[in-house]
Structures are given as C-alpha cells and as structure tokens.
C-alpha cells in the first residue's frame, strides 16, 4: 500500500489528482437549487461504493469526512463508510481528517467492490501537535495549529488554556492552580478571542482575575491562530484566536462513551468526566458531565512579603484557594447528504476562593490556618455560564453556507464579608455579603458563505452581529450597566497562482455602539464632604459613571503570500491593519478593582485601538526533521493601557489612580520550533520565544514596556517510544521536559520584575489492554524539584506568591462501548 493512496481490494490503485471544470457561479447556484427542489427522473445506472480509511499505522480513522459532489458521509468506529447512488463511472472523492493531508482521488466504477484509503499525517515527528493542510497550508497566511485529542490528553491539567503552554508564542495567565487565561505574543484579555464551535466566548474577559468558563474535558480538538485574526473573528482578535471544537460527528449506528479520571497532588484535585454519544443514520446525541473538586494549593515557601509586610503561609498551603466546578453539556444533531445541523447546551459552574491577603489591606489574622484545606471562605468568586449554540452547515458542489446562532448568560459574583469604607453605608437586606455582581447576556448571529475553486479563487464572505446587556449589583461599585451592539462584514480570498504560490486577501468593516448608564454614590459624597472636600469635588467623585453613547467604525485588511518552492520548504508573509473597539471597562470603569489591587478609572475620550503588522515565517520539513522560524512586528498608533497617573485617589484605601490611556507602541518578537526524530524511537522538540515591546511616548522617560509581557523562554522535551512485545501494554512512551525563562526586567510602570527560573517535568503515556478494552493512562510530574519560581503573568505575582510546587498527576481514560 502506498501512503496517501487508495487500494482496491485485490488490485492496487493509486490516487489520481485531477482538476474539475467549474461552471460560473450563477449556473452553479441554479443547478444546486434545481437538485434540491426536483426529483431525479432518470439515471442510466447507479453504483454503490464501500471503503475504509486508515492511518499510517494501518489503524482505523473514525470520523473522517468523505465528500462526493454535494454528498458527504463520515467513517464509523472501524473507519468504514459507504456511498450510494453514484451516477458516474469516475467518482471523485475528497477525504479529510483533522491533522492529516487531505486526499483527492478518482475511483473508476463499477470495478471495485471495496476500497482502502490511507491518509498521511502532515507531521510525522510529533502527532500530538498537527498542522492541517495539504501542500500550501489551508490555514491561510497566518500561522494556525490544530491540536489533536492526543495532545490535549497528554497536557490535560484541569484547565484547557494551561495545556497550550507548550506552543511557542502561547502562554497562560494563571489565577491560582485551576483557572487560566490565554496570552498570545504578549497580548491578552480583550485582545485574544476564545470561541466554541465558532461562537465567541463572552464573559468578563477584561479582568486578569476572571477565568475562562470552558469544560476542559469537552474539548475534542482546537485551533490556535497566532497573530491578528480580526478579518474573520472580530476586533477583539487583534492578538490571536483560539477555537474550541466539540462538534465532531459520532460514527453512524454506534453508541459509545468515555470516562476520564483526574488526580493532582499539588491541590488534592479529584476530577471525573463522563460522556456518551449515539447516532442512528441521521440523528446523533452527545452528553457530558464533569466534576472537579480541589483544595488549597501547595507553594514552596513559608512566607511572602506584600506592602512591606511579612505574611505567613502555614504548612506551605495558600489559604482559601480551594474550589469546585460542575459542568454539564448536551448536543442534538442531524446529518444528511447536504446538511449538518446541531444545537448544543452547556452550563459551567465554578466557585473558587481568593487568598485573603489578596483583597484589601493585608491582615495577619485573616491568613491564620483554619485547618481545613477544602473549605471556601470569604473572599471568593462564583461564576455560572449558560450557553446555547446552533450550528448549521449546507454543502453544495461548489459552495457551502453556514449559520451560527447563540445565546450566553454569564453571571460572575464576588463575595466578601460586608464592610464599608465610609459612614452612612449599610449592608443590603438581600445578599449582604455580595460585593460585586456582573450579569452579562450576549446574543450572536453569524452567517458565512464559502465558494470553492472559482477560477483558482476560494472565497469566504460573512456577516456577524452581537448584542450585549450587562447589569450590576452588590454593595460595591466598579463598572456601570451597559449595552452594546456590534456588526462586522468581511470577505476573504485565497488565490492559487500555481501549486507553489498562494495569495491571501481580506477586508473587514466593523461598526459598534456602546451605551453606559449613570451611577451616583451619595454615600461617597457625604463621606467626602464630612472629610473636608469641596462640594464640587465631592460631586465629581460621587458621579462614578455618566451616560455614554459612543459609536466606533473602522476597516481592517490583510495581504498575505504563501510560497512553497519545494516539498521541504514553505514561506509566508503577512501585512495588514487590525482594529479593536474599546471595551465598556476602558471607557467607563471607576472603582477599586480588588483583582488588580488599585483604583482603575475609564476614559470616555478613548478612540479605537489600531495596529499595523508584518508577520513572516519559514518552515523546513523532512520526514524526520522540522524547523520553523516566525518573526513579527506590530505598530500601534494608539495602544490602550492603564496609566499610573500619580494622582492620589479620594476613595478610601485606594492609592493612586490608574487611568485608561492611549499611546503609540511597538511590539516585536520571534518564535522558533525545532523537532527531530532519530534512532527510530526518539523524538526531541524545542520551542522558544522572545518578545520585545515599548510605548512610544513623546517623553523618552515614559517609554515603558507594555504590561503582561512574557520573558524570553524555552521549552525542550525528549520522548522515547518504548518497544514492547507485551499485548497488554501498547503505544507506551516516556518523556522528560525542561522549561526555562530569563529575567523579566523590561516591565511596565509599577509592574514587578521577575527572576529567571528553570523547572523540570517527567511523564509516561501508555494504553493498557484490559479484557480487550484499551485504557489510556498518562502519569506525569511537574516541577519535580519543587522549585520556587514566579510566573510573570500570574494573578498572584503582585503579592510575591510563587507558582505551585511539585505536582504528581494521573489521568485515566476508560472507553465505553454499548
């Protein structure tokens, strides 16, 4: 059998690549509509074709998509498929599977009764990280990486974002031991879009202390795009885009499931996640439930120093950092020759404590050991995220239509025992300890059309709409109630000049409208007047927010070239402009943000953030070797940031005011990946990144770096595939990895510098055959030397709290068959 080819049972048959003559667009649409609306009257003859799809190891590939004209089907758990009512003697098939080269082949009928199709991985060196595409990458001009189930299983830690730390240019902003947010090329928060099945995740992503409400076990595959992705994914994707996919179609006439068991020593986490999925010919159903329970986490220190005070850490466990998570989701879908449609529901509920020393003025009494590592006391946060998503895809011969509709309800509350900073304020009669309550409801409607191979062009065009409504509650105030509406129109074109050269063009127009409500704090006014402030000044401070109605509009564009001069070398270059609408937080926040330990103040005079960028890359690949180098540079004409003003806030215990401001800035960096397989069973992987950025203030003394910039870092992993003759143990591998980071002394104003660090991890992956049941096991230990180090992006870095200590983790995956 030839890899990437087709075998007809009994007779070898190699894949034939052939181009198809396409009619003009008008005739294509007319013929498609005619096919849908009228029955076929006469066929000279119909053929049935059966087949099986396997990988390079002769193993079945379930869930592969098989396209024939405007019909498509998927392979079952054995990799088998069947196509009926074929009316041509030469049937052109398109076979695709995430992480493998797409195969276009022609089957001559009626000769074969059954065929075997073998797909070849894009990258044989490390199958955990797979780049999708054939020839010139289908991801487009920007760098895209598709993460497979194998990679997600190996890096599973109870939080999806932390699994991405091994990718160059991707880091996690951690809040304790089990909550993380993504950072791509030093950009984060409202500059990175995370979506699920094409729907942008909407929560309180503006805050460094707000996590991502995603069930980590529900991620079936994921795509990571590094670099400005605003053309298709909206203005907030100025830094990058992460799409989580849990919408894979189960195999027909099958019922299956899986149980995942997770345990971690660093925070005594116990987790279980179970799913079941079933499908008849056209209807399928999927359901999942996840429970995570974890205690205060271990840190390798007995004392921290915050605001010049020594704060003890009893028994090296950070008090009140325990948490619980309960997730449930379900999906109902329909699939036929031309239609795939599904509706999914999910509920993610999280409750996590905050270290008492992280809210307000440090108090030694609050950090005393309570002898219970699993209780959650004040202060703590609770988040419940409801989501309903409808995805519909219509496939025709030369084009497809896609409609995505969604509703999200995100409720985030912060609880702290009622306290007042000034007289006159009394505890609310209902929920007296509710400090802040943010309730965000989001409605989304996205429509997209793809046109394939139209005179060498592949076109995509779409429209996206989003409506937000945010309400507030609680005895404290940070941001006002607001409404917003945004619309975006985009068109993209990929033109294949020849098999070695692709040109990518994109244009997007965004229009958004933001309205905020007024909030007046009469208790603050009385307090300031009684403290000796003038009435005018007191009224200004008591007006925590004013009515704002602002509109923003702008264009984004992209020009990219992908050149592949040989089978081993490919290069790409992107030039473009990106745009981001200021968030309501940047426009109108005004209060003490405990998550950032300061008084933050919005600025309603801000204009939209604009950036120009150049992104390049070169890749060298052979069967046993891969090298990638990706330099980039961004220029922001008005980068939005929090500026420490030096003005002393009149709010009690607030310190100075940090006001959202805008400045020119430049961000540049380089990412390097090297992979090599040798001696048949050894693989080595090297990832490195370096970022340098700076504000371009007219005052040279104010040219500080941008905040939350990761230090230069390197990740190296050596893996060995164990040769075993045992039938009980299969696909066993062991690995050791090492991550090191340099000092981060290039810091934003009032940001802490971070010392260099090195951490080491080891692990083992294997599949255990138990009564013919393949049980997957991943055992690993991180930070095996219990090193004390600081993650520059960590939420608790401001308190001099180090990262978690040594962790031993076990993940067990048990398949279920019915």
N, C-alpha and C positions, 0 to 999 in steps of 0.2 A: 504493500500500500504506500502511496506517495502522500506525504504530509501536505495538507491543504488541497487534497484532491478527492475524487469520487471513485469508488469501486462498485461495479455492477457484479452481483453475486455470480461467480463463475467466470467473469470476463473483466479485466482491468479497463478502466475508462478514466481518462484524465480530464480535469476541469478545463473547459474551453471558455475563455473570456471573449465576450462579443459585445459590441455596442449596438443599441437599439435605436431605430429611427423614430423620432418623436414627432407627432403632429403639432400643429400650433395650439396655443392654449385654448382658444375658443372651441376648436373641434374636440379637444380632449374633454372639456367640461360637458359639452353636449353629449358625447358618447357615453360618459360616465352616468349622466342623468338618465339617458335612454336605457342603459343597462339596469339601473335601479328601478325604473318605472314600468318596464315592459318585460314579459316573459320571453325566454328564448324559444323560438318556434322549431328550428331545425338544426340538428348537428349531424355532420357526416359520420362522426364516431367519437365516443368518449373513452378516456383512458383513466385508470386508477393507478396511483404510484404509492408504494410504501418504502420507507427508508429508516435509517438510524444514523444519529450524529454522535461522534466520539471525539475525544481529545487526543493529544499526542501520546498519552499512555494507554490508549485503547479503552479508556473509561467513558461511560455514557455521559452525555451533556444534557441533563433535563432542563426544560425551559427555553431551549433555542427557538428563535423565530425563523420560520420558513415562509418566504414570500414567493407567490406565483401570481403574476399580474396583480389584480386587485383582491386576491385572496391571500390569507395568511393563517398559519396554524403554529402550534408550539409542540415541542417534543415532550413525551411523558417521562416518568422517573427512570425508564430504561433507555431513554434517548431516542425512542421510536416516534414516528409520525406517519400520517397518511394523507394524501391529497386525492380528491375525487373530481370527476367531471372535467378532466383536462381535455381540451379540444384541439390541441396542436401536437404534431408529431415531434416537434422540438420544443420542449418546455424549458424556459429559462427560470432557474431558481436562484433566489438570494437567501443565503444562510448567515445569520448573525447571532452573536452571543457576546455579552459584555466581557471585555478583556481578551477577545480573540479576533484575529483578522477576519473581516467579512469575506465570504466566498460567493462569487457569482459563477454559476456553472450552467451548462445546457445538457439536458437529458434527452436522448433520442428514443422516442417511443415508436412501437409498442415493445421493443426488445426486452428491457429489463423488467423483472417482476419485483425486485427489491434492490436498493442501493445502500451503500455505506458512505457517509461523508465524514471526513476527518478535518477538524479545524486546528489551526496552529496558533499558539499564543503570540501576541505581539512581542512579548519579552519573556524569554525562557529562563532568564537569570534569577528573577525573583517574582514568583507568581502571586505573591501577596499584594503587590502593587502593580496594577496593569494599566497600560495606556491604550485607549480604544482607537481603532482605526486601521485602515489598510493603505499602504503607500503613503501618500501625503496625509497626515493625521486628520481625522474627521472632526477633531475638537476645534478646528479653526486655527486662526493665527495665534490666539492666546494659549498659554500652557494649561492643559487640562489633564488631570489624573483621575482615573477611575479606581475606586477601592473595592476589592472583592470581599466576599464573605470570609475567606481565609485570613486576609489582613485584619479585618475587624475582629475576628475571633482571637487572633494572636495578641492584639493590642487592647482587648476589652478590659476596662478597669472600672466600670460602673458609670462612666461619663464618656459620651461619644467624642467630644472635642479633644479630650486629652489623648485619644487614640491617634490623633493626627500629628502629634509632636515629632514623629519620625520623618515627616515630609520636610524637605528643605523649604524654608520660607514660611512655614506654618508653625505657630506657637499657640499655647493656651494661657489665658489669663485665669488663674485659679482662685476660687473663693473657698478656702478650706480644703477638705480632702475629697469632696464628691460633687463639686459644682465648678464648671469651667465655661469660658467664652473664647471664641476664636480670635487670633491675631494673625493677619497675613501681611507680610512685608512691613511690619511695624504699624499697620493700620488696623483699627478695631472698632468696637461699639457700633455707632451708626454708619460706619464705613465698610462693613462686611455684611453681606446678605447671607442668611441661612434659610433654606427653603425645604419644604417637604412635598414631594411629588409636584414640584413646580410652583407651589404656593409659598410666598414669603412668610417666614415665621415672625409674628408680631407680638412682642411683649414689651417689657421695659428695658430694651437692649441698650439704652443710653447710659445705664449705670454700671460701674465696674463691679458692684456687689450683687448684680442681678444675674442669675444663671439662665441656662437655655433649657426650656421645658420640652425635652425630647426623650422618649423612652430609648435608652441606648441599645436594648436588645431588639427593637423593632426596625433597626436599620439593616436593610437587605443588601444594598450597595450604596455607594456615594460617589459624587463627582466633586472635585475641588478645582476651581479655576483661579489661578493666581494672576493678579493684575486687574486693572479697571474693566469691569464687566457690565457697565451701565447701559450699553446698547440694548441688550435684551432683558436685563434683570432689574433695571430701575436705578435711580440716582444713588441709593444707598450702597450700591455695589462698586463704589469708586475704588475700594481696596481689593475686592475679590468676591467670590461667590462659592457657596457650598450647598449642593443639592443632595438631600437625603431621599433615597428611593425605597419605599416599602410597598410598591405596587406591582411586583412581579406576578405573573400569571401562574397559578398552580398547573401541574400536568393534568390532562383530561382523565376522567374516570378513575381518580385517585383520591384517597384520604390519607393524610399524613400529618405529622406534628413533630414537636421537639421540646425537650425540657432542658433549660440552662440553669446550672447551679454555680454560684459565685461566692467565694470566700476570700476576705482580705484580713491580714493580721494587723495592719497599721491602725485601723479604726474598727476592728472586730466586725467588719461588714459581713452580713449574711444576705444573700440575694437569690431569688428564684424567679425564672421567667418561663412561661409555657405558652405554646401556640398550637393551633390546629388549623388546617386548611383542607378544603374539599372542593372538588369540581366535578360536575357532570359534563356533558358535551359543551354547553354554552354558559352555564351559570357556575360561579365559584364563590366561596365564602371563606373568609380568613378571620381569626380571632386570636387575641393575645392578652395575657395578664402578667404584670411584673410587680414584685415587691422587693424593696431594698430597705434594710434596717442597719444603721451603723452608729457607733459610739463616738465619744470624744477621741480625737486622733493624737497619735504619739508624735512628739517633736524631740529632737536630740538636744535639749537644753533644759536647764532648771530655772533660768532667769531671763527676762527680756528687759530692755530699757526703753521706755517711752516717755517723752516730755521730761527727760532728766530724772525719771522715777524708775527705781528697780521694782519690777513686778514679778513675783514668784510664779513658776509653773510647777505645780505639785505633781509629783510622780511622773513628770515629763509628758503629761497629757493635757492638751489645751481644753480648758473647761468650756462646757456648753457649746461644743461644736458637733454634737450628735445630730442625727437626722433620720427621717423616714421618707420613703417615696412609694406611692401606689399608682400604678399606671394600668389602664385598660384601653383596648382598641379593637375595632372590628371593621371589616370591609366586605361589601357585597358587590360582585362584578358580573358583567356579561361580555362574552367574546364570541364573535362570529366571523364570517369571511372578511367583512369590511369594517366591522365596528368593534371597538373595545371601550367599555364604559364601566366606571366603578364609582361607588360612593363610600366614603370612609369616615368613621367617627373615632375620636380619641379623647381621653381625659388623662392628664398628667397632674398629679398632686404631690407637692413637696413641702416638707416642713424641716427647717434647719435652724439651729441656734447660732448666735453670734457670740464670739468671745466677749465677756463682759467688759474687758478693758478696751474694746474697740468702739464703744458708744459712750460719748460724753467724756468727762474728765476721769482719768484713771483713779480707781478706788480699790485699795488693797482688800477691803472687806468683801468686795464683790467677786474676787477671784479665789477666795478660800475654797479648799477642796470640799465638795458636798458628798463624796464617797459614792457617787452614782454616775457612771460614765455614759449611761444611755438616756438619762433624763434630759429634757429640753426646757430650760427656764428662760426668764427674761434676760436680754432681748432675743427675739427670734423672728424669723420671717416665714410666711406661708404663701405658697403660690399654687393656684389651680388654673390649669389651661385647658379649655374645651376647644375642640376643632372639628369641623365638618368640611370635608373636601369632596368635590365631584370632579372627576377627570373623564373626558370623553374624547376619543380619537376616531376619526373616519379616514380610512385608507382607500385611495383610488390608484389608478395605474401610474399617473404622473404627478400626483399631488396628494396632500393629506390636510385635514382640518382638525384643529384641536381647540377644546373649550375647557377651561378650568375655573370652577366657581368654589368659593369658600367663605365660611364664617368662623371667626375666632373670638373667644371670650377669655381674656386674661385678667385674673384677679390676683394682685400682689399686695400683701399686707405686712407691715412691720409692727411688732408688738413690743412695748416697753412699759414697765410699771409707770402709771401716771405720775408726772412731775411737771411743775411749772417753773419757768424762769422769772416770772414776774407776778405780782399780786393781782387779784381780780379774776384770774382764770381758774375755773373749777372743772372737775372731772366730768366728762359726759355721762349722762344717765345710762346710756346703752354702750356697751363695749368701752368701759372707761380706760382700758389699757391699750386701746388701738391708737397707735401713734400716727401711722400713715396708711392710707388705703388708696391704691391706684387700680381702677377698673377700666380696662381698655377693650372695646369691642371693635372688631375690624371686619369689613365686608370687602371681598375681592372678586373681580371678574376679569379673566384674561382670555383672549381669543387669538389664535395664531393659524397661519396658513404656510405650508411648505410646498414648494414646487421643485421637482427633481429634474436635473439634467435637461434644462431648457436651453438648447444650443450652447451647451457647455456651462451654463449657469445653474446654480442651485440657490433658489430664492427663499427667504423667510420674511414674513411680514406679520405684524400683530399690533394689538391694542390692549392696554392694561389699565384697569381702573381700581381705585382703592378708596374706601371711606372709613374714617376712624372717629370714634367717640370715646373720650377719656373723662371719667368722673372721679372725684376725690372725696375722701372722708378722713376722720381722725382728729386728734386734739392738736396736732402739729401741722405746719404748712411748709411745702417745698415747691410744688408746681401747681398751676391753676387747672381748672377744667378746660378742655379744648376740643375742637372739631377740626378735621382736616379732610381734604379731598385731593387726590392726585390722579392724573391721567398721563399716559405715555403712548406714543406711536413710534414704531420702529420698522426699519426694513434692512435686511442684510442680504448680501450676495456673495457667493463663492464661485468664482470663475476659474475653470481649469483651462489654462492656456495650453498646456501639454501635460503628459503624465508626470513631469518633473516639477511643474510650476503651477501654483495656485495663487490667486489674488483674492483678498477678502475686503469687502467694503461694507460699512454700516453707518446708518444715520438714525438718530432718535430725537424726538421732540417731547419735552416734559412741561406740563402745566400743573401747578399745585396751588392750593389755597388753604391758609391756616387761620383759624379764629380762636382766640383765647378769651376767657371770662375774667371779670374783675373780682378781686378778693381784698377786703378791707379788714384789718385786725384792730378792733377798737381796744382790746386789752393791751396791745403793744403801745397804742397811742397814749393811754392813761399812764402806763408804766414810764414812758419816756418823758412825759410832761412832769410827772411826780419826781423824776430824777434830774430835772433841771433843764431839759431840752426845750427849745423854742417850739411853739405850736406848728409853725410851718415845717420845720424839720421832722417833728413827730408825725405829722400827717403824711409826709413823703415816705417815711419808713413804714407807717401803718398801711399804706397802699402797697400791699405785697405784689399785686399784679393789676394791670389795666387791660381794658378791652383792646384787643389787637385783631385786625383783619388785613392780612398781607397775602399778596399773590407773587409767585415766582414762576418764571418760564425761561427755558434755555434749550440749546441744541447740544447734542453730543455726536461725535463722529469717530470713525475708525478706518484706517487704511492698513492692511497687512499683507505681507508676502510670505509664502511658504515655498522654499526651494529645496528640492531633493536631487542633487546632482548625481548621486549613486545610491545603490541599495544600502550602503553603510552610513551615509552622511545626509543629514537634513538640517536646514537652517530656517530661521523665521525672523521677521522684523515687523513690529507694530508701531504705528504712530497714531495718536489720537487726542481727543479732548474729552474730559469727563466732567460731570456736573453733579452737585449734591444740594438738595434743598435743606436749609437749616431746620432742625427739629424744634418743636414747641419748647423743649427744655432749653435749648440755646437761645431762644427768643424771649422766654418769659419766666424761667425758674428764679426763685428768690427765697432762699431759706438755708437753714443749716442742714447739710447733707451728711448724715452720720456715716454713710458708706465711704465718703471721701474725707471726713474729718475737717470740714471747712464750710464757710458761708459762700454758696455759689449764687451768682446773680446773672440772669439772662440779659440780652441786649437786643431790643426790637429794631435796632438800626442795622442789623447784620444783613448782608446780601448773600446770595447763593455761593457756595464753595465751588471754585473752578480749578481744574488741573489739566495740564498738558503732559503727555508722557511718551516715552520711547522705550520699547521693550524688545529685547533681542534674545536669540537662543541658537545654540548649535548642539547637535546630537550626533554622536558617533556610536554605531551599534554593529556588533558582530554576534555570532551565536553565543559566545561566551564572555562578551565584554560590552560594557555600555558606559559612555561618558556624556554628561550634559553640563553645559555652562550657560547660565542665564543672567546677563547683566540688565539693569533697568535704571531709569531715571524719571522722576516726576517733578514738574514745576507747578506750584500752586500760586495763582495770582491773589487769592485771598483764603488762606487756610484758617479754619475756625478752631479756636483753642481757648482754654481757661487761663486768663492772665492774672497773676497776683498783683493787685493794684497798689498795695501799700497803704490803702485806706482802712482805718480801723472801723469795724462794723459796730453799729449801735445795738445789734441783737446781743442779748446776754450770752456770755461764754462762746462767742463766735469767732474771735480773732479777726484777721484781715479779710477783706472781700476779694473773692476770686470772680472776675467778670469775664463772660464770654466775649472774645475779641477776634479780630481777623488780621492776618498778616501774610506777607509773601513768604513762601517757604520752598525748599528744595529737598527731595528725598531720593536717595540713590542706594544701590546695593548690587550684590551678586550672589547667585546661588550655584552650588556645584554638587553634582551627584556622580558617583563612580560605583560601578558594580562589576564584579568579576567572578566567574566560576572557574574552578581549577581542580585538578586531580579527581574529576568526575563527581565528587560528593561534597566539595567545599564551595561555599559562596561567601563573598565579602561585599559589604555595602558601606559606602562612605557618603555622608551628606554634610554639607557645610553652607553657612550663610554669613554674610556681613552686610550691615545696614549703616548708612551714614546720612543724617539729615540735619537741617538747620533752618531756623527762622531768619528771613532776610529783612530784618528790621533796619530802618534808616539809621538808627542808633546802633553802632557796632557793638556797644557794650550789652545790648539786649538781644544779640543773635544767639539765643539758646537753642539747643536741640529740641526736637519735638518729644512730648511725653510718651511713655509706654513703648520705648524703643528697645527691642531685644538686643542683648550683647552679641558679639560675634560668637558663634557656637559651632560645634562639630559633633556629629553622631556617627559612630562606627559599630558595625555588627558583623560578627563572624558566625556562620552557621554551618553545621555538619549534618549531612543526611546519613543516618545510621543504616548500615547494611544488616538486615536481619532475615534469617530463614524461618523465623517463627511465624506461624499463621495467626497467632493471637495478637501480635503487635505489628502494625503496618504504618508506613509513612512517618517513621519516627525521626525527629531531628532535635538537635541540641544547639543552643546558641549562647553567645556572650556578647554583651554590648557595652559601650562606653560613651558617655556624653560629657563634653567639657565646654565651658563657656569662659570667655575672658572677662576682665573687669569691665564694668559699665560706668565709666566716669563722665561720659558725654550725656549729661542729664538736663532735663528741663528745669526752669526756675523753681526752687523749693522742692525738687524731687531728690530722693536719696540715691547716692551711688551704691553700686553692688559689687562685691568682690567676686573674683573668679572662683569656679568650682569644678569638681570632677565627680561623677557618680558612675557606678558600675552595676550592671544587671546580668542575670543569667536565667536560662529557662529551658524547658523541654516541651515539645509537642509530640503527640502520638495518637494513634487510633487503636483502640482495644476491641478486638472481636469477642463479643460475649454472646454465645448462642446465636451466631450469625448477625448479631446486632452491632454495628460499628459505633462505639462510644468514643467521642473525641475528648482528649484531655490536654489542657495547657497549664503547666506548672511553672511559675516564674518568681523570681525575687528581684525587687528593685532597690537601689541604694543599699546594696548588701553590706557595705562597711559603715552604715548608719552615719553618713557624713552630715555635718551641719552646714547647710548652704541656703542661699536666698535666690528665689526666682524674682527677677527684676519686675515681672509683670503681675506678681501675686497681689491679691487684695490685702493680705496681712503684712506685706513688705513694709508698709508705713509704720508698723508697730515693732519692727525689728524681730518679727516672729519668723523663724526659719521654716523651710519646707518639711513635709512629713518625713519621718525617719524610715528605717528599714521596713520593707513590706514583703510578705510572702503571700502569694495569691494563687488560688486554684480555680480553674474554670472547667466544668464538665458539661458536655453537650450530649444528650441522650435522644436519639431519634425515635419517633413513634410511628408505627405502621398499623394500619387497620385493614 
